[in-house]
């Protein structure tokens, strides 16, 4: 046979495919359950954050009295608390994305548990409330300093 005598190859008959089903109409994007739960979660986080800030402001007089701070020194407590809160809000999403949300949440829960266990010691341990130079307790009004 010569190259010119070749017959074109005929493919076998294709299996008969069913006709494609009519496409289902796509629902307009709206408020489904997942979006509503997310929005409620964000709302709850904002409300709890505001409540936490107001509890600190209301309890400021008691905190100042327990630590022996004046009004001017005590006003820095809310400022420092707010600054740490804002910096944590900027830092937390990055940590959650970097280390995974589960690991980050477990690390934060563990950290708060350790701090909560340690929170019971300072009122009975006077070394936290003493003058650095003479070791006189703040309540005794150090006379040397």
N, CA, C and O atoms as a GROMACS GRO file, in nm:
protein
  580
    1UNK      N    1   0.083  -0.118   0.000
    1UNK     CA    2   0.000   0.000   0.000
    1UNK      C    3   0.087   0.123   0.000
    1UNK      O    4   0.191   0.130   0.066
    2UNK      N    5   0.042   0.215  -0.072
    2UNK     CA    6   0.113   0.342  -0.079
    2UNK      C    7   0.055   0.437   0.025
    2UNK      O    8  -0.056   0.418   0.074
    3UNK      N    9   0.131   0.540   0.056
    3UNK     CA   10   0.088   0.641   0.153
    3UNK      C   11  -0.038   0.711   0.107
    3UNK      O   12  -0.118   0.757   0.189
    4UNK      N   13  -0.056   0.720  -0.020
    4UNK     CA   14  -0.173   0.790  -0.070
    4UNK      C   15  -0.297   0.704  -0.069
    4UNK      O   16  -0.408   0.755  -0.085
    5UNK      N   17  -0.281   0.573  -0.051
    5UNK     CA   18  -0.395   0.484  -0.053
    5UNK      C   19  -0.464   0.471   0.084
    5UNK      O   20  -0.563   0.399   0.097
    6UNK      N   21  -0.413   0.537   0.181
    6UNK     CA   22  -0.471   0.523   0.316
    6UNK      C   23  -0.609   0.584   0.322
    6UNK      O   24  -0.638   0.688   0.262
    7UNK      N   25  -0.691   0.516   0.394
    7UNK     CA   26  -0.826   0.564   0.415
    7UNK      C   27  -0.830   0.636   0.551
    7UNK      O   28  -0.762   0.594   0.645
    8UNK      N   29  -0.907   0.743   0.562
    8UNK     CA   30  -0.913   0.811   0.692
    8UNK      C   31  -0.978   0.718   0.795
    8UNK      O   32  -1.071   0.644   0.766
    9UNK      N   33  -0.924   0.725   0.918
    9UNK     CA   34  -0.976   0.641   1.026
    9UNK      C   35  -1.112   0.694   1.069
    9UNK      O   36  -1.131   0.814   1.086
   10UNK      N   37  -1.203   0.604   1.086
   10UNK     CA   38  -1.337   0.641   1.127
   10UNK      C   39  -1.351   0.601   1.273
   10UNK      O   40  -1.323   0.487   1.311
   11UNK      N   41  -1.394   0.695   1.353
   11UNK     CA   42  -1.411   0.663   1.494
   11UNK      C   43  -1.539   0.584   1.512
   11UNK      O   44  -1.636   0.602   1.438
   12UNK      N   45  -1.539   0.495   1.610
   12UNK     CA   46  -1.661   0.418   1.634
   12UNK      C   47  -1.772   0.511   1.678
   12UNK      O   48  -1.743   0.620   1.729
   13UNK      N   49  -1.896   0.474   1.660
   13UNK     CA   50  -2.007   0.562   1.698
   13UNK      C   51  -2.004   0.590   1.849
   13UNK      O   52  -1.986   0.499   1.930
   14UNK      N   53  -2.021   0.714   1.883
   14UNK     CA   54  -2.018   0.754   2.024
   14UNK      C   55  -2.144   0.707   2.093
   14UNK      O   56  -2.251   0.700   2.033
   15UNK      N   57  -2.128   0.674   2.222
   15UNK     CA   58  -2.246   0.634   2.299
   15UNK      C   59  -2.341   0.752   2.307
   15UNK      O   60  -2.299   0.867   2.316
   16UNK      N   61  -2.463   0.721   2.306
   16UNK     CA   62  -2.564   0.827   2.310
   16UNK      C   63  -2.569   0.880   2.453
   16UNK      O   64  -2.601   0.806   2.547
   17UNK      N   65  -2.539   1.008   2.469
   17UNK     CA   66  -2.541   1.071   2.601
   17UNK      C   67  -2.677   1.135   2.624
   17UNK      O   68  -2.738   1.187   2.531
   18UNK      N   69  -2.724   1.130   2.749
   18UNK     CA   70  -2.851   1.197   2.775
   18UNK      C   71  -2.835   1.348   2.762
   18UNK      O   72  -2.726   1.401   2.782
   19UNK      N   73  -2.939   1.412   2.729
   19UNK     CA   74  -2.936   1.558   2.715
   19UNK      C   75  -2.911   1.621   2.851
   19UNK      O   76  -2.965   1.574   2.951
   20UNK      N   77  -2.830   1.726   2.857
   20UNK     CA   78  -2.804   1.789   2.987
   20UNK      C   79  -2.932   1.846   3.047
   20UNK      O   80  -3.019   1.898   2.977
   21UNK      N   81  -2.940   1.832   3.179
   21UNK     CA   82  -3.058   1.883   3.249
   21UNK      C   83  -3.057   2.035   3.245
   21UNK      O   84  -2.952   2.099   3.237
   22UNK      N   85  -3.174   2.089   3.252
   22UNK     CA   86  -3.185   2.234   3.252
   22UNK      C   87  -3.118   2.289   3.378
   22UNK      O   88  -3.141   2.236   3.487
   23UNK      N   89  -3.036   2.392   3.365
   23UNK     CA   90  -2.967   2.445   3.483
   23UNK      C   91  -3.067   2.502   3.584
   23UNK      O   92  -3.167   2.565   3.549
   24UNK      N   93  -3.036   2.476   3.711
   24UNK     CA   94  -3.122   2.527   3.817
   24UNK      C   95  -3.098   2.676   3.833
   24UNK      O   96  -2.983   2.721   3.826
   25UNK      N   97  -3.200   2.750   3.854
   25UNK     CA   98  -3.179   2.895   3.871
   25UNK      C   99  -3.098   2.921   3.998
   25UNK      O  100  -3.124   2.864   4.104
   26UNK      N  101  -3.002   3.008   3.985
   26UNK     CA  102  -2.917   3.043   4.098
   26UNK      C  103  -2.989   3.148   4.182
   26UNK      O  104  -3.036   3.250   4.132
   27UNK      N  105  -2.996   3.117   4.312
   27UNK     CA  106  -3.063   3.212   4.401
   27UNK      C  107  -2.976   3.335   4.418
   27UNK      O  108  -2.853   3.327   4.420
   28UNK      N  109  -3.040   3.444   4.430
   28UNK     CA  110  -2.967   3.569   4.453
   28UNK      C  111  -2.898   3.561   4.588
   28UNK      O  112  -2.955   3.508   4.684
   29UNK      N  113  -2.775   3.614   4.599
   29UNK     CA  114  -2.705   3.608   4.727
   29UNK      C  115  -2.784   3.684   4.833
   29UNK      O  116  -2.822   3.800   4.814
   30UNK      N  117  -2.808   3.618   4.941
   30UNK     CA  118  -2.887   3.680   5.046
   30UNK      C  119  -2.832   3.640   5.182
   30UNK      O  120  -2.716   3.601   5.194
   31UNK      N  121  -2.915   3.649   5.279
   31UNK     CA  122  -2.875   3.616   5.415
   31UNK      C  123  -2.909   3.471   5.444
   31UNK      O  124  -3.022   3.439   5.481
   32UNK      N  125  -2.812   3.383   5.426
   32UNK     CA  126  -2.836   3.246   5.463
   32UNK      C  127  -2.794   3.225   5.609
   32UNK      O  128  -2.749   3.319   5.675
   33UNK      N  129  -2.808   3.106   5.658
   33UNK     CA  130  -2.782   3.078   5.800
   33UNK      C  131  -2.637   3.105   5.839
   33UNK      O  132  -2.612   3.158   5.948
   34UNK      N  133  -2.544   3.070   5.754
   34UNK     CA  134  -2.402   3.088   5.786
   34UNK      C  135  -2.367   3.237   5.803
   34UNK      O  136  -2.296   3.274   5.896
   35UNK      N  137  -2.418   3.319   5.715
   35UNK     CA  138  -2.391   3.463   5.725
   35UNK      C  139  -2.456   3.521   5.850
   35UNK      O  140  -2.396   3.604   5.918
   36UNK      N  141  -2.577   3.478   5.880
   36UNK     CA  142  -2.645   3.529   6.001
   36UNK      C  143  -2.572   3.489   6.128
   36UNK      O  144  -2.560   3.570   6.220
   37UNK      N  145  -2.523   3.366   6.135
   37UNK     CA  146  -2.447   3.322   6.253
   37UNK      C  147  -2.318   3.402   6.266
   37UNK      O  148  -2.280   3.440   6.376
   38UNK      N  149  -2.251   3.428   6.155
   38UNK     CA  150  -2.129   3.509   6.157
   38UNK      C  151  -2.156   3.652   6.204
   38UNK      O  152  -2.081   3.706   6.284
   39UNK      N  153  -2.264   3.711   6.153
   39UNK     CA  154  -2.299   3.847   6.195
   39UNK      C  155  -2.336   3.853   6.343
   39UNK      O  156  -2.298   3.947   6.413
   40UNK      N  157  -2.408   3.752   6.390
   40UNK     CA  158  -2.442   3.748   6.534
   40UNK      C  159  -2.316   3.731   6.618
   40UNK      O  160  -2.306   3.789   6.727
   41UNK      N  161  -2.220   3.653   6.570
   41UNK     CA  162  -2.094   3.636   6.642
   41UNK      C  163  -2.016   3.766   6.651
   41UNK      O  164  -1.960   3.798   6.756
   42UNK      N  165  -2.011   3.840   6.542
   42UNK     CA  166  -1.942   3.970   6.542
   42UNK      C  167  -2.013   4.068   6.636
   42UNK      O  168  -1.948   4.141   6.710
   43UNK      N  169  -2.145   4.069   6.631
   43UNK     CA  170  -2.221   4.156   6.720
   43UNK      C  171  -2.196   4.122   6.867
   43UNK      O  172  -2.178   4.211   6.950
   44UNK      N  173  -2.195   3.994   6.898
   44UNK     CA  174  -2.169   3.950   7.035
   44UNK      C  175  -2.028   3.990   7.079
   44UNK      O  176  -2.009   4.033   7.193
   45UNK      N  177  -1.929   3.976   6.990
   45UNK     CA  178  -1.792   4.014   7.024
   45UNK      C  179  -1.781   4.163   7.053
   45UNK      O  180  -1.711   4.203   7.146
   46UNK      N  181  -1.849   4.245   6.975
   46UNK     CA  182  -1.845   4.390   6.997
   46UNK      C  183  -1.912   4.426   7.129
   46UNK      O  184  -1.860   4.509   7.204
   47UNK      N  185  -2.026   4.364   7.157
   47UNK     CA  186  -2.096   4.394   7.283
   47UNK      C  187  -2.014   4.350   7.404
   47UNK      O  188  -2.008   4.423   7.504
   48UNK      N  189  -1.952   4.234   7.398
   48UNK     CA  190  -1.871   4.186   7.510
   48UNK      C  191  -1.747   4.273   7.527
   48UNK      O  192  -1.706   4.300   7.640
   49UNK      N  193  -1.688   4.318   7.418
   49UNK     CA  194  -1.572   4.406   7.427
   49UNK      C  195  -1.609   4.539   7.493
   49UNK      O  196  -1.537   4.588   7.579
   50UNK      N  197  -1.721   4.596   7.452
   50UNK     CA  198  -1.766   4.720   7.515
   50UNK      C  199  -1.800   4.702   7.661
   50UNK      O  200  -1.770   4.788   7.743
   51UNK      N  201  -1.863   4.590   7.694
   51UNK     CA  202  -1.895   4.559   7.834
   51UNK      C  203  -1.766   4.546   7.916
   51UNK      O  204  -1.758   4.595   8.029
   52UNK      N  205  -1.667   4.479   7.859
   52UNK     CA  206  -1.539   4.461   7.928
   52UNK      C  207  -1.471   4.595   7.954
   52UNK      O  208  -1.415   4.617   8.062
   53UNK      N  209  -1.475   4.683   7.858
   53UNK     CA  210  -1.415   4.817   7.874
   53UNK      C  211  -1.488   4.896   7.983
   53UNK      O  212  -1.424   4.962   8.064
   54UNK      N  213  -1.620   4.889   7.985
   54UNK     CA  214  -1.697   4.963   8.085
   54UNK      C  215  -1.680   4.906   8.225
   54UNK      O  216  -1.682   4.981   8.322
   55UNK      N  217  -1.662   4.775   8.237
   55UNK     CA  218  -1.637   4.716   8.369
   55UNK      C  219  -1.505   4.769   8.425
   55UNK      O  220  -1.495   4.797   8.545
   56UNK      N  221  -1.406   4.784   8.340
   56UNK     CA  222  -1.277   4.838   8.385
   56UNK      C  223  -1.294   4.982   8.432
   56UNK      O  224  -1.237   5.021   8.534
   57UNK      N  225  -1.370   5.061   8.359
   57UNK     CA  226  -1.390   5.201   8.398
   57UNK      C  227  -1.468   5.212   8.529
   57UNK      O  228  -1.437   5.297   8.613
   58UNK      N  229  -1.568   5.126   8.546
   58UNK     CA  230  -1.649   5.131   8.669
   58UNK      C  231  -1.567   5.084   8.789
   58UNK      O  232  -1.580   5.139   8.898
   59UNK      N  233  -1.484   4.983   8.769
   59UNK     CA  234  -1.406   4.928   8.879
   59UNK      C  235  -1.276   5.003   8.904
   59UNK      O  236  -1.198   4.964   8.991
   60UNK      N  237  -1.252   5.109   8.830
   60UNK     CA  238  -1.125   5.181   8.841
   60UNK      C  239  -1.102   5.236   8.982
   60UNK      O  240  -0.988   5.233   9.030
   61UNK      N  241  -1.204   5.284   9.047
   61UNK     CA  242  -1.187   5.337   9.182
   61UNK      C  243  -1.141   5.227   9.278
   61UNK      O  244  -1.053   5.249   9.361
   62UNK      N  245  -1.199   5.110   9.267
   62UNK     CA  246  -1.157   4.998   9.352
   62UNK      C  247  -1.016   4.953   9.319
   62UNK      O  248  -0.939   4.919   9.409
   63UNK      N  249  -0.982   4.952   9.191
   63UNK     CA  250  -0.847   4.911   9.151
   63UNK      C  251  -0.745   5.011   9.204
   63UNK      O  252  -0.641   4.972   9.256
   64UNK      N  253  -0.774   5.141   9.191
   64UNK     CA  254  -0.683   5.243   9.243
   64UNK      C  255  -0.666   5.229   9.393
   64UNK      O  256  -0.554   5.238   9.444
   65UNK      N  257  -0.775   5.207   9.464
   65UNK     CA  258  -0.767   5.195   9.610
   65UNK      C  259  -0.688   5.072   9.652
   65UNK      O  260  -0.610   5.080   9.747
   66UNK      N  261  -0.706   4.961   9.583
   66UNK     CA  262  -0.634   4.839   9.619
   66UNK      C  263  -0.485   4.850   9.591
   66UNK      O  264  -0.403   4.791   9.661
   67UNK      N  265  -0.450   4.925   9.487
   67UNK     CA  266  -0.309   4.935   9.451
   67UNK      C  267  -0.242   5.060   9.509
   67UNK      O  268  -0.121   5.076   9.495
   68UNK      N  269  -0.319   5.146   9.572
   68UNK     CA  270  -0.261   5.266   9.634
   68UNK      C  271  -0.225   5.374   9.534
   68UNK      O  272  -0.132   5.450   9.558
   69UNK      N  273  -0.296   5.382   9.422
   69UNK     CA  274  -0.267   5.483   9.320
   69UNK      C  275  -0.352   5.606   9.343
   69UNK      O  276  -0.463   5.598   9.397
   70UNK      N  277  -0.298   5.721   9.302
   70UNK     CA  278  -0.377   5.844   9.305
   70UNK      C  279  -0.469   5.847   9.183
   70UNK      O  280  -0.468   5.756   9.100
   71UNK      N  281  -0.550   5.954   9.174
   71UNK     CA  282  -0.642   5.964   9.062
   71UNK      C  283  -0.564   5.976   8.930
   71UNK      O  284  -0.602   5.915   8.830
   72UNK      N  285  -0.456   6.055   8.931
   72UNK     CA  286  -0.377   6.071   8.808
   72UNK      C  287  -0.308   5.941   8.768
   72UNK      O  288  -0.308   5.904   8.651
   73UNK      N  289  -0.250   5.873   8.865
   73UNK     CA  290  -0.185   5.746   8.833
   73UNK      C  291  -0.287   5.642   8.789
   73UNK      O  292  -0.258   5.561   8.701
   74UNK      N  293  -0.403   5.643   8.848
   74UNK     CA  294  -0.507   5.547   8.813
   74UNK      C  295  -0.565   5.567   8.675
   74UNK      O  296  -0.614   5.473   8.614
   75UNK      N  297  -0.561   5.692   8.625
   75UNK     CA  298  -0.616   5.716   8.492
   75UNK      C  299  -0.533   5.647   8.384
   75UNK      O  300  -0.584   5.621   8.275
   76UNK      N  301  -0.409   5.617   8.414
   76UNK     CA  302  -0.325   5.547   8.318
   76UNK      C  303  -0.364   5.401   8.304
   76UNK      O  304  -0.331   5.337   8.204
   77UNK      N  305  -0.435   5.347   8.403
   77UNK     CA  306  -0.476   5.206   8.396
   77UNK      C  307  -0.569   5.185   8.277
   77UNK      O  308  -0.552   5.090   8.200
   78UNK      N  309  -0.668   5.272   8.262
   78UNK     CA  310  -0.761   5.258   8.149
   78UNK      C  311  -0.690   5.282   8.017
   78UNK      O  312  -0.717   5.214   7.918
   79UNK      N  313  -0.598   5.379   8.014
   79UNK     CA  314  -0.524   5.406   7.891
   79UNK      C  315  -0.438   5.286   7.850
   79UNK      O  316  -0.435   5.249   7.733
   80UNK      N  317  -0.370   5.227   7.945
   80UNK     CA  318  -0.288   5.109   7.914
   80UNK      C  319  -0.375   4.990   7.875
   80UNK      O  320  -0.340   4.915   7.784
   81UNK      N  321  -0.486   4.975   7.943
   81UNK     CA  322  -0.577   4.866   7.911
   81UNK      C  323  -0.631   4.881   7.768
   81UNK      O  324  -0.638   4.784   7.693
   82UNK      N  325  -0.669   5.003   7.731
   82UNK     CA  326  -0.720   5.028   7.596
   82UNK      C  327  -0.612   5.005   7.491
   82UNK      O  328  -0.639   4.948   7.385
   83UNK      N  329  -0.490   5.050   7.520
   83UNK     CA  330  -0.380   5.031   7.424
   83UNK      C  331  -0.350   4.883   7.403
   83UNK      O  332  -0.328   4.840   7.290
   84UNK      N  333  -0.348   4.807   7.510
   84UNK     CA  334  -0.323   4.663   7.497
   84UNK      C  335  -0.438   4.594   7.425
   84UNK      O  336  -0.416   4.500   7.348
   85UNK      N  337  -0.559   4.639   7.448
   85UNK     CA  338  -0.675   4.580   7.382
   85UNK      C  339  -0.669   4.604   7.231
   85UNK      O  340  -0.695   4.512   7.153
   86UNK      N  341  -0.636   4.724   7.190
   86UNK     CA  342  -0.628   4.756   7.047
   86UNK      C  343  -0.514   4.680   6.982
   86UNK      O  344  -0.530   4.628   6.872
   87UNK      N  345  -0.399   4.673   7.048
   87UNK     CA  346  -0.287   4.599   6.989
   87UNK      C  347  -0.318   4.450   6.980
   87UNK      O  348  -0.274   4.384   6.886
   88UNK      N  349  -0.391   4.396   7.076
   88UNK     CA  350  -0.429   4.255   7.069
   88UNK      C  351  -0.526   4.231   6.955
   88UNK      O  352  -0.522   4.126   6.890
   89UNK      N  353  -0.615   4.328   6.930
   89UNK     CA  354  -0.709   4.314   6.818
   89UNK      C  355  -0.636   4.312   6.684
   89UNK      O  356  -0.680   4.244   6.591
   90UNK      N  357  -0.526   4.383   6.674
   90UNK     CA  358  -0.450   4.383   6.549
   90UNK      C  359  -0.365   4.257   6.536
   90UNK      O  360  -0.341   4.210   6.425
   91UNK      N  361  -0.319   4.204   6.647
   91UNK     CA  362  -0.227   4.091   6.648
   91UNK      C  363  -0.300   3.956   6.637
   91UNK      O  364  -0.247   3.862   6.578
   92UNK      N  365  -0.420   3.946   6.693
   92UNK     CA  366  -0.492   3.819   6.700
   92UNK      C  367  -0.527   3.760   6.564
   92UNK      O  368  -0.506   3.640   6.545
   93UNK      N  369  -0.578   3.836   6.468
   93UNK     CA  370  -0.610   3.774   6.338
   93UNK      C  371  -0.487   3.720   6.267
   93UNK      O  372  -0.493   3.615   6.202
   94UNK      N  373  -0.374   3.789   6.278
   94UNK     CA  374  -0.252   3.740   6.216
   94UNK      C  375  -0.209   3.608   6.278
   94UNK      O  376  -0.173   3.514   6.207
   95UNK      N  377  -0.213   3.600   6.411
   95UNK     CA  378  -0.176   3.475   6.479
   95UNK      C  379  -0.271   3.362   6.442
   95UNK      O  380  -0.228   3.249   6.420
   96UNK      N  381  -0.400   3.392   6.435
   96UNK     CA  382  -0.498   3.289   6.402
   96UNK      C  383  -0.477   3.238   6.259
   96UNK      O  384  -0.493   3.119   6.234
   97UNK      N  385  -0.441   3.326   6.168
   97UNK     CA  386  -0.416   3.284   6.029
   97UNK      C  387  -0.284   3.210   6.016
   97UNK      O  388  -0.272   3.118   5.936
   98UNK      N  389  -0.185   3.250   6.094
   98UNK     CA  390  -0.052   3.189   6.084
   98UNK      C  391  -0.047   3.053   6.152
   98UNK      O  392   0.006   2.957   6.094
   99UNK      N  393  -0.100   3.043   6.272
   99UNK     CA  394  -0.087   2.921   6.350
   99UNK      C  395  -0.211   2.833   6.348
   99UNK      O  396  -0.211   2.727   6.411
  100UNK      N  397  -0.314   2.870   6.280
  100UNK     CA  398  -0.446   2.808   6.271
  100UNK      C  399  -0.532   2.855   6.388
  100UNK      O  400  -0.483   2.877   6.499
  101UNK      N  401  -0.658   2.868   6.360
  101UNK     CA  402  -0.752   2.919   6.459
  101UNK      C  403  -0.759   2.829   6.582
  101UNK      O  404  -0.768   2.877   6.695
  102UNK      N  405  -0.755   2.699   6.560
  102UNK     CA  406  -0.764   2.604   6.672
  102UNK      C  407  -0.644   2.617   6.765
  102UNK      O  408  -0.662   2.626   6.887
  103UNK      N  409  -0.524   2.618   6.711
  103UNK     CA  410  -0.403   2.629   6.796
  103UNK      C  411  -0.400   2.763   6.869
  103UNK      O  412  -0.366   2.771   6.987
  104UNK      N  413  -0.437   2.868   6.797
  104UNK     CA  414  -0.436   3.000   6.859
  104UNK      C  415  -0.537   3.007   6.973
  104UNK      O  416  -0.506   3.058   7.080
  105UNK      N  417  -0.657   2.954   6.950
  105UNK     CA  418  -0.760   2.956   7.056
  105UNK      C  419  -0.716   2.873   7.176
  105UNK      O  420  -0.735   2.916   7.290
  106UNK      N  421  -0.658   2.756   7.152
  106UNK     CA  422  -0.612   2.674   7.264
  106UNK      C  423  -0.498   2.741   7.340
  106UNK      O  424  -0.492   2.732   7.463
  107UNK      N  425  -0.408   2.808   7.270
  107UNK     CA  426  -0.298   2.879   7.337
  107UNK      C  427  -0.352   2.994   7.421
  107UNK      O  428  -0.305   3.016   7.533
  108UNK      N  429  -0.450   3.068   7.369
  108UNK     CA  430  -0.508   3.178   7.446
  108UNK      C  431  -0.585   3.128   7.568
  108UNK      O  432  -0.578   3.188   7.675
  109UNK      N  433  -0.658   3.019   7.551
  109UNK     CA  434  -0.731   2.962   7.665
  109UNK      C  435  -0.632   2.916   7.771
  109UNK      O  436  -0.653   2.940   7.890
  110UNK      N  437  -0.525   2.850   7.729
  110UNK     CA  438  -0.422   2.806   7.824
  110UNK      C  439  -0.355   2.924   7.894
  110UNK      O  440  -0.330   2.919   8.014
  111UNK      N  441  -0.326   3.030   7.819
  111UNK     CA  442  -0.265   3.149   7.880
  111UNK      C  443  -0.356   3.214   7.982
  111UNK      O  444  -0.311   3.254   8.090
  112UNK      N  445  -0.484   3.225   7.950
  112UNK     CA  446  -0.579   3.282   8.046
  112UNK      C  447  -0.596   3.193   8.169
  112UNK      O  448  -0.616   3.244   8.279
  113UNK      N  449  -0.588   3.062   8.150
  113UNK     CA  450  -0.597   2.972   8.266
  113UNK      C  451  -0.477   2.991   8.359
  113UNK      O  452  -0.493   2.992   8.481
  114UNK      N  453  -0.358   3.005   8.301
  114UNK     CA  454  -0.239   3.027   8.384
  114UNK      C  455  -0.250   3.160   8.457
  114UNK      O  456  -0.220   3.167   8.577
  115UNK      N  457  -0.292   3.265   8.387
  115UNK     CA  458  -0.306   3.395   8.452
  115UNK      C  459  -0.415   3.393   8.559
  115UNK      O  460  -0.400   3.457   8.663
  116UNK      N  461  -0.523   3.321   8.536
  116UNK     CA  462  -0.629   3.311   8.636
  116UNK      C  463  -0.581   3.236   8.760
  116UNK      O  464  -0.619   3.271   8.872
  117UNK      N  465  -0.499   3.135   8.741
  117UNK     CA  466  -0.444   3.063   8.857
  117UNK      C  467  -0.346   3.150   8.935
  117UNK      O  468  -0.337   3.139   9.057
  118UNK      N  469  -0.273   3.236   8.864
  118UNK     CA  470  -0.176   3.324   8.931
  118UNK      C  471  -0.242   3.445   8.994
  118UNK      O  472  -0.181   3.511   9.078
  119UNK      N  473  -0.364   3.477   8.956
  119UNK     CA  474  -0.430   3.599   9.003
  119UNK      C  475  -0.463   3.594   9.151
  119UNK      O  476  -0.488   3.699   9.211
  120UNK      N  477  -0.463   3.480   9.211
  120UNK     CA  478  -0.499   3.471   9.353
  120UNK      C  479  -0.383   3.502   9.446
  120UNK      O  480  -0.407   3.525   9.564
  121UNK      N  481  -0.260   3.505   9.398
  121UNK     CA  482  -0.146   3.525   9.486
  121UNK      C  483  -0.109   3.669   9.517
  121UNK      O  484  -0.070   3.693   9.632
  122UNK      N  485  -0.118   3.767   9.430
  122UNK     CA  486  -0.068   3.901   9.462
  122UNK      C  487  -0.123   3.965   9.589
  122UNK      O  488  -0.045   4.030   9.659
  123UNK      N  489  -0.250   3.953   9.626
  123UNK     CA  490  -0.293   4.019   9.750
  123UNK      C  491  -0.223   3.966   9.876
  123UNK      O  492  -0.210   4.040   9.973
  124UNK      N  493  -0.180   3.842   9.875
  124UNK     CA  494  -0.113   3.788   9.993
  124UNK      C  495   0.037   3.791   9.981
  124UNK      O  496   0.107   3.766  10.079
  125UNK      N  497   0.089   3.820   9.865
  125UNK     CA  498   0.233   3.823   9.844
  125UNK      C  499   0.277   3.969   9.837
  125UNK      O  500   0.255   4.035   9.735
  126UNK      N  501   0.337   4.020   9.944
  126UNK     CA  502   0.370   4.162   9.954
  126UNK      C  503   0.488   4.205   9.868
  126UNK      O  504   0.512   4.326   9.855
  127UNK      N  505   0.561   4.115   9.810
  127UNK     CA  506   0.676   4.159   9.730
  127UNK      C  507   0.632   4.235   9.605
  127UNK      O  508   0.710   4.312   9.550
  128UNK      N  509   0.509   4.215   9.558
  128UNK     CA  510   0.460   4.288   9.443
  128UNK      C  511   0.423   4.432   9.479
  128UNK      O  512   0.416   4.517   9.391
  129UNK      N  513   0.399   4.459   9.606
  129UNK     CA  514   0.348   4.589   9.648
  129UNK      C  515   0.450   4.666   9.731
  129UNK      O  516   0.413   4.761   9.799
  130UNK      N  517   0.575   4.628   9.729
  130UNK     CA  518   0.676   4.692   9.812
  130UNK      C  519   0.762   4.787   9.730
  130UNK      O  520   0.775   4.774   9.608
  131UNK      N  521   0.821   4.883   9.801
  131UNK     CA  522   0.911   4.979   9.739
  131UNK      C  523   1.036   4.906   9.691
  131UNK      O  524   1.086   4.817   9.760
  132UNK      N  525   1.086   4.940   9.576
  132UNK     CA  526   1.202   4.871   9.520
  132UNK      C  527   1.329   4.900   9.598
  132UNK      O  528   1.415   4.813   9.609
  133UNK      N  529   1.343   5.023   9.653
  133UNK     CA  530   1.466   5.058   9.724
  133UNK      C  531   1.472   5.004   9.866
  133UNK      O  532   1.571   4.942   9.904
  134UNK      N  533   1.369   5.026   9.943
  134UNK     CA  534   1.377   4.992  10.084
  134UNK      C  535   1.288   4.874  10.124
  134UNK      O  536   1.289   4.833  10.240
  135UNK      N  537   1.213   4.821  10.032
  135UNK     CA  538   1.125   4.707  10.055
  135UNK      C  539   1.015   4.734  10.157
  135UNK      O  540   0.959   4.641  10.214
  136UNK      N  541   0.984   4.859  10.180
  136UNK     CA  542   0.871   4.892  10.268
  136UNK      C  543   0.743   4.879  10.188
  136UNK      O  544   0.738   4.917  10.071
  137UNK      N  545   0.642   4.827  10.250
  137UNK     CA  546   0.516   4.808  10.178
  137UNK      C  547   0.454   4.942  10.144
  137UNK      O  548   0.472   5.040  10.217
  138UNK      N  549   0.383   4.948  10.034
  138UNK     CA  550   0.320   5.070   9.987
  138UNK      C  551   0.218   5.119  10.090
  138UNK      O  552   0.202   5.239  10.110
  139UNK      N  553   0.150   5.026  10.154
  139UNK     CA  554   0.050   5.065  10.252
  139UNK      C  555   0.112   5.131  10.375
  139UNK      O  556   0.046   5.209  10.444
  140UNK      N  557   0.240   5.099  10.405
  140UNK     CA  558   0.308   5.158  10.520
  140UNK      C  559   0.368   5.294  10.487
  140UNK      O  560   0.430   5.356  10.573
  141UNK      N  561   0.352   5.341  10.364
  141UNK     CA  562   0.403   5.471  10.319
  141UNK      C  563   0.553   5.484  10.350
  141UNK      O  564   0.594   5.544  10.449
  142UNK      N  565   0.629   5.428  10.263
  142UNK     CA  566   0.774   5.428  10.276
  142UNK      C  567   0.825   5.568  10.306
  142UNK      O  568   0.794   5.662  10.232
  143UNK      N  569   0.903   5.584  10.412
  143UNK     CA  570   0.953   5.716  10.453
  143UNK      C  571   1.090   5.747  10.394
  143UNK      O  572   1.127   5.865  10.385
  144UNK      N  573   1.163   5.650  10.354
  144UNK     CA  574   1.298   5.673  10.305
  144UNK      C  575   1.299   5.719  10.159
  144UNK      O  576   1.394   5.783  10.116
  145UNK      N  577   1.197   5.689  10.086
  145UNK     CA  578   1.200   5.718   9.942
  145UNK      C  579   1.133   5.848   9.909
  145UNK      O  580   1.128   5.886   9.792
   0.00000   0.00000   0.00000
